[in-house]
Amino acid sequence: MLRLLAVDDELPALQELAYLLRQDSRVEHVTTACDGVTALQDMVQMIGTGERLDGVFMDIEMPGLSGLDLARLVGGFPSPPKLVFVTAHEECAVQAFELEAVDYLLKPVRAERLAEAVRRLQAAASPAAESGQEDVIPVELGGRTRFVPQQSVWFAEAKGDYVRLHTVDGSYLVRMSLAALERRWAEAGFIRVHRSTLVSSRHVSELRFEGGRVTLTVGTEILKVSRRHTRQVREQLVHQHRAALS
């Protein structure tokens, strides 16, 4: 059961968020705070008294201390709670995922979308999630949300402030940085092969040297490995292959 903190400087939005969270059977308790400073004080007090806090659902634009500023401070805690942003500002998604938020919800929040955010937070807070085994990326498609599981991704490609996820079923554009995704999935065997490409080692079927250049066959695609990353990629793939055989 999850113990959560909801933070928003708009009282109606805060009340609605807390109400929806309390309706979820996976949520044990919801504390509320009307601004970032109060939220930080509440979290420090919880830590001091040994009270458990699993996650924080928070707005971004707040007076005094913004949600992004609060997230940076929370990241310095010994055992920081998982973060979910709930905001009307789509343009902050990249910064949110760089701060390792587990989800990013746009207002007005739909009950089913919030329920998925709770599921993701619960998975991220569980021991199994430390290896990224349960991670999924939500993709908005014309009013619908598709959840792309980590295991299905062949490779990810940087596209400005976005990342394109390539899978056997197609490709999906999500607003986050490749650096944030690399940190998030590093323990799940995703390796950087180029400054703009992150590859799932589980889907690499061939490593080839041609004319001094290295390419990987990933799914049905052939990807170039930059000279800078060649040695690291080769060593990591060989290491993982030997580990699988042992």
C-alpha positions in Angstrom: 0.0 0.0 0.0 1.3 3.4 -1.0 1.7 6.5 1.2 1.6 9.6 -1.0 1.9 13.4 -0.9 -0.1 15.6 -3.3 1.1 19.1 -3.9 -0.7 21.9 -5.8 -1.2 25.6 -5.1 -4.6 25.6 -6.6 -7.0 24.3 -4.0 -9.7 22.8 -6.3 -7.0 20.9 -8.3 -5.4 19.7 -5.1 -8.7 18.5 -3.6 -9.6 16.7 -6.9 -6.2 15.0 -7.1 -6.2 13.9 -3.5 -9.8 12.6 -3.9 -8.9 10.5 -7.0 -5.8 9.1 -5.3 -7.8 8.1 -2.2 -10.2 6.1 -4.4 -7.4 3.8 -5.6 -7.2 0.6 -3.6 -3.4 0.6 -3.8 -3.2 3.9 -1.9 -3.1 3.7 1.9 -2.8 7.4 2.8 -2.6 10.8 1.0 -1.2 13.9 2.6 -1.7 17.3 0.9 0.4 20.5 0.7 -0.6 23.8 -1.0 2.9 24.8 -2.1 6.4 23.6 -2.6 7.8 25.0 0.6 5.2 23.4 2.7 5.6 20.1 0.9 9.4 20.2 1.6 8.8 20.9 5.2 6.3 18.1 5.4 8.8 15.6 3.8 11.6 16.6 6.1 9.3 16.1 9.1 8.3 12.7 7.8 11.9 11.7 7.4 12.6 12.9 10.9 9.8 10.8 12.5 10.6 7.8 10.3 7.2 8.0 8.5 7.2 6.3 5.1 6.6 8.3 1.9 6.5 6.3 -1.3 5.6 9.0 -3.8 4.9 12.7 -4.5 2.3 13.9 -7.1 3.0 17.6 -7.7 2.3 20.5 -9.9 5.2 22.4 -11.6 4.2 26.1 -11.5 3.9 27.0 -7.8 4.9 30.2 -5.9 8.1 30.2 -3.8 9.4 26.8 -4.8 8.4 25.2 -8.2 7.8 21.5 -8.7 11.1 21.2 -10.6 13.0 22.9 -7.8 11.3 20.7 -5.2 12.2 17.6 -7.3 15.9 18.6 -7.3 15.9 19.0 -3.5 14.1 15.7 -3.0 16.7 14.0 -5.2 19.2 14.7 -2.5 17.3 12.8 0.2 19.0 9.5 1.3 15.9 7.5 0.1 13.9 9.9 -2.1 10.2 9.1 -2.9 9.2 8.5 -6.5 8.0 11.6 -8.3 5.0 12.2 -10.6 4.3 15.6 -12.1 0.7 16.7 -12.6 0.7 19.9 -14.6 -0.8 22.0 -17.4 2.6 22.7 -18.9 3.7 20.2 -21.5 7.0 21.9 -22.3 8.6 20.8 -19.0 8.4 17.1 -19.7 12.1 16.8 -20.7 13.3 18.4 -17.4 10.9 16.2 -15.5 12.2 12.9 -16.9 15.8 14.2 -16.4 14.9 14.4 -12.8 13.8 10.7 -13.0 10.1 11.3 -12.6 8.2 8.0 -13.1 5.3 9.8 -15.0 4.2 13.2 -16.3 0.4 13.9 -16.4 -1.3 16.8 -18.1 -4.3 18.6 -16.6 -7.1 18.0 -16.5 -6.2 14.5 -15.2 -8.4 11.6 -16.3 -9.0 9.0 -13.6 -7.8 6.1 -15.8 -4.6 8.0 -16.6 -4.0 8.7 -12.9 -4.5 5.0 -12.1 -1.8 4.1 -14.5 0.5 6.7 -12.9 -0.1 5.0 -9.5 0.7 1.6 -11.1 3.9 2.9 -12.5 4.9 4.5 -9.2 4.1 1.3 -7.3 6.2 -0.7 -9.8 9.1 1.8 -9.5 9.0 1.7 -5.7 9.1 -2.1 -5.6 12.4 -4.1 -5.4 11.8 -5.7 -8.8 11.7 -2.2 -10.4 15.3 -1.5 -9.5 16.4 -3.5 -12.6 13.8 -1.8 -14.8 11.9 -5.1 -15.3 8.4 -3.5 -15.0 9.1 -0.1 -16.7 6.8 1.2 -19.4 6.7 4.4 -21.3 3.2 6.1 -21.8 2.7 7.5 -25.3 -0.2 9.8 -26.2 -1.8 8.9 -29.5 -4.7 11.1 -30.6 -6.5 11.2 -27.2 -5.5 7.6 -26.4 -2.6 6.4 -24.2 -0.5 3.4 -25.3 1.9 1.9 -22.9 5.1 0.8 -24.5 6.9 -1.9 -22.4 10.7 -1.6 -22.0 11.2 -5.2 -23.2 9.6 -4.4 -26.6 12.0 -1.5 -27.5 14.7 -2.4 -30.0 16.4 1.0 -29.9 15.7 4.7 -29.0 16.7 7.6 -31.3 17.1 11.2 -30.2 14.9 13.7 -32.1 15.5 17.1 -30.6 13.6 17.3 -27.3 11.9 14.0 -28.1 12.9 10.4 -28.3 11.6 7.9 -30.9 11.1 4.4 -29.6 11.5 1.7 -32.2 9.7 -1.6 -31.6 8.5 -4.6 -33.6 5.1 -3.0 -33.8 6.2 0.4 -35.0 7.8 3.6 -33.6 6.5 6.0 -31.0 7.6 9.6 -30.3 7.8 10.6 -26.6 8.8 14.0 -25.1 11.9 13.2 -23.0 15.7 13.3 -23.5 17.8 10.4 -24.6 20.2 11.0 -21.6 17.3 10.6 -19.2 16.1 7.4 -20.8 19.7 6.1 -20.8 19.9 6.6 -17.0 16.5 5.1 -16.5 17.2 1.9 -18.5 21.0 1.5 -17.9 20.5 -1.5 -15.6 18.2 -3.2 -18.2 20.9 -3.7 -20.8 20.4 -0.5 -22.9 23.7 0.8 -24.2 24.7 4.0 -26.0 26.1 3.2 -29.5 26.0 6.7 -30.9 25.3 10.1 -29.4 21.8 9.9 -30.8 21.1 6.2 -30.4 20.4 3.9 -27.4 20.1 0.2 -28.1 18.7 -2.8 -26.2 21.4 -5.4 -26.0 18.8 -8.2 -25.8 17.7 -7.4 -29.4 21.2 -7.3 -30.9 21.5 -10.3 -33.2 24.8 -9.4 -34.9 27.9 -7.3 -34.5 29.8 -6.7 -37.8 33.1 -5.0 -38.7 33.1 -3.5 -42.2 35.8 -1.2 -43.6 36.9 -0.1 -40.1 33.3 0.7 -39.1 31.0 -1.3 -36.8 27.4 -2.0 -37.3 24.7 -3.8 -35.2 21.7 -5.7 -36.4 18.9 -4.8 -34.0 15.6 -6.4 -34.8 15.2 -5.8 -38.5 17.4 -2.6 -38.5 21.1 -2.1 -39.1 22.6 0.6 -36.9 26.0 2.3 -37.0 28.2 2.4 -33.9 30.3 5.5 -33.6 34.0 5.2 -33.2 33.8 6.8 -29.8 31.5 4.0 -28.5 32.9 1.0 -30.4 35.1 -0.4 -27.7 32.5 0.0 -25.0 29.7 -1.6 -27.1 31.9 -4.6 -28.1 33.0 -5.2 -24.5 29.6 -5.0 -23.1 28.0 -7.3 -25.7 30.7 -9.9 -25.3 30.4 -9.7 -21.5 26.7 -10.2 -21.6 27.0 -13.1 -24.0 29.5 -14.8 -21.8 27.3 -14.2 -18.7 24.3 -15.7 -20.6 26.3 -18.9 -21.4 27.7 -19.3 -17.9 
